[in-house]
């Protein structure tokens, strides 16, 4: 006897699923998600939602998404502070003398070469820190799902409440995954900008000490 598939839906349920579901056509990496959605949909149709934890799961994901937005704000606030600091440091380097001028005033070649090296380090660190700060602030917008974009609309809610809940869960999960990836990239950019701005500060102070000797 042929074993019945646990993902088997009725004809009407299959039609509704194809109409509203996230089918991920062409995305083979996410094809498993389609079977997971079908499984949850079928179970919800045969079991009371009160006997499952799916609503609690949905609430948990929503809370995590809210925390991601808070983390985004913390990261971008730190990047804004670094941007302001970068501007202050830029004002400090305006009166640093160029190596050619120092060469005319000082015959110590080692002193001139050391100044030149540190000025190059200062400029490179300054440009790299500015790049990473900018990337921290501007890298990838956060995912926001609207009913129109994801076919989670009033018709789905009316046609099949269990399918609507499954689609909402999938939508929020996709949102969470994209925002988590964005936060990780922003945090990486921020860590790099902090390293380079520290080098930027050190090189400015070192050059100023050298030229003050």
Secondary structure as UniProt FT lines:
FT   TURN            6..7
FT   HELIX           11..20
FT   TURN            25..26
FT   HELIX           28..30
FT   HELIX           31..46
FT   HELIX           49..51
FT   HELIX           54..92
FT   TURN            93..95
FT   HELIX           99..105
FT   HELIX           109..138
FT   HELIX           147..150
FT   HELIX           154..159
FT   HELIX           161..212
//
